[in-house]
Amino acid sequence: MALQVHQRYEIVFLSQHPLGPKLSYTAVAKAVHCDLKTVKRWLKRWKQSKNLTDGTRPGRPRVTTPKQDQQVIALAEKETFVTSQDITNRLNKKGLDISQRTVRRRLNEAGAKYNRPLSKPLLTENHREKRLKWAEDQRTTDWNQVIFSDETTIRMNSVKGLVWNLPGKKKVMRTVKHPLKVNVWGCFSARGFGRV
């Protein structure tokens, strides 16, 4: 994954800088949304030369600027069922000559995955308050006397279509309340799991 220069300096600050939090390599990789090998490579470069800019590379120069890369990412974030072809068409209409393959590359560089959106009802503030109150009320409960049970639903009419999901920004689709489904029930307690 290609990192922007400011992300490279963020890696150095998070792990090496005297005023930084001095995080582990793994924690830095998680914070910057990149691979552990990428963190190690840029820290090695920093120790050797204190230079985190791109060197001259062979091959064709990059066809988009950082600002144009942000336009691609913004379109993927803003709309739910937008495809790389849709993004290409919109940017072409704005005068940016960009291919569908380049759009996919830029989204992949930003950590986006083309997959199904989450499909679940959103909690209201009232739901959150009731859940917190329940947790506070259960502080003295003897959990050896409790059986937890739950059911899951296998939907016959699941959400169709793929979306671009960027790191930390999973798209959510609202669904009908009573689709065709099969319910599966299970339980567990302090003694182990029950039968499904």
N, C-alpha and C positions, 0 to 999 in steps of 0.2 A: 504494500500500500504506500503510495507517494504522500509524504507529509509536506504541508506548507512550512515555510521557514519559521513562522511564529510558533508552530507546534514543536519544532525541533528545539527552539529556545525554551519552550515550556518544559520539555523533557529534562533539560539541563537544570532549570530552576527547581523543579520538583525533587530532583535526586542529588544534585551536587552543590547548588548555590548556598553560601553561608546563611542567607536569610530565608531560604526555602525550607519546606517541611522534611526534607531528606527521606523521601519515600523509597521503598524497595523498588527494584526494577519491575516486578510484577504489578505493584500498585500504580506505578507510573504508566505502564502499558494500558491498564484499565482506565486511568484518568484521561489519557490522551486518545483512547480508542484506537490502539494500534497493536501490532504483534510485539512480543517480548524481544525477538531478534532485532526488530527495528530500533527499539530503545537502546539495546546494547551497541548496535552499529553507530548510532549518532553520538552516544556518550564516548565511544572510542575515538570518533573523529574529533570531538571537542577536546579530549585530553591530548591528542596529537597536534592539532593545529589551531584550536579555538575558532574554527571557521565552520559554520553550518550552512553556508550557501551552496547552491547546486554548482558542480563543476561543469565544464563543457562536456557534452555527451555526443556520441556519434548518432547518426540517424536523422530522421526528419524532425524539425522543431515542433514543439507543442503548438497546436492550432488554436487553442483557447487561452484567454488571459484568466487570472484568478477571479476577476469580476464576472466574466462570462461563466466560469465554473459555478459561481454562487447563483447565477440565474438558473442554471440547470437544476441545482439542488433545491432552490426555492420553488420551482414549478412542481417538483416531485413531492415536496412537503405540503404544498398548499392543496393539491387535489388528490382525491382518493384513488380512483381507478384510471390514473394517467399512465400511458405506456411511453416507452422511449421514442416511439414513432410520433406520438402526440407532442412530446417536448421538442423533438426535432422540427416538426412542422411549424410550431409556434415561434421558435427561434429563427427559423428560415424566413418567416414572414416579417420578423423584426430586422432582417438584413444580416443576420449572423449565419455564415455558411458553415454548418456543422452537420456531421453525419450521425445516423442513429447509433453506430458503433461507438463513436466518440462520446455521445450522451451516456451510453451504458458504462463506458470506462470511467467517466467523471463521477457517476453515481456509485460505482464500485469503490473508487478511491475514497469517497466520503463515507464508506462503510455501509452503504445501502444494500439491502437484499430484496430481490423481487419474489415475494411470497404472499401468502394469504393474510388478510388483516385479522386482528383479534375480533371475536364476535362474542360480546358479553354486555349485559346491562351495566350502566355506570351507577356507582353509589352516590346517593344524595348526602347532603350534610346531616340530615336526620338519621340516615343509616349509620353514618360514621359515629355519631354521638351515642346511638343505642349500642353499637358494638363495643365502644370504649366503656360504657357504663356496665355492660355485661361482664367484661373482663375484670373490671374493678370489683364487682360483686362476687367474683369467683375466687378471690385471693385465698380464702381459707378452705376451699373445697378439697375433700379427700379424693384424689383422682383415681385411687385404686377401686373406688366404688362406682366408677363412671364408664359407660361404653359410648364411644363416638360412632356415629353412623353417618353415611352420606350416600348420595346417589349421583351417578353421572348420566348424561344423556348422549346417546348416539343419534345424531340428527340425520334423517333421510333426505332433507332438503338443506344441505349446508350452504354457507355463503360461497358463491362462485366468483372467480376472478382473482387475479393477483395484483398486488400493490407494491410500490417502492417504499420499504420501511427503512428509515435512517436510524442510526444508533440512538437509543433513548427516546425515540418518537414513534412508537408503534401506532399504526392507524387502527381505529375501532369502527366496526360497522354495526349499525342498529339492525336488529332482526325482528321478525314477527314473534309474537308471544307464544303461540301454540303451533309450532311446525310438527310434521310427522316425525315421531321419534321412538326409540326404545330406551327404557330406563334400566340401569344396572345399579343394584344396591349392595353396599358392603359395610363392614364395621371393624373397629379395633378397640382394644382396651389396654390396660397396663400388662395384661397377660398375653397379649399378642393379637394376631389378626383373626377375624371371623371368616366365614365362607361368603363368596360372592353370590 
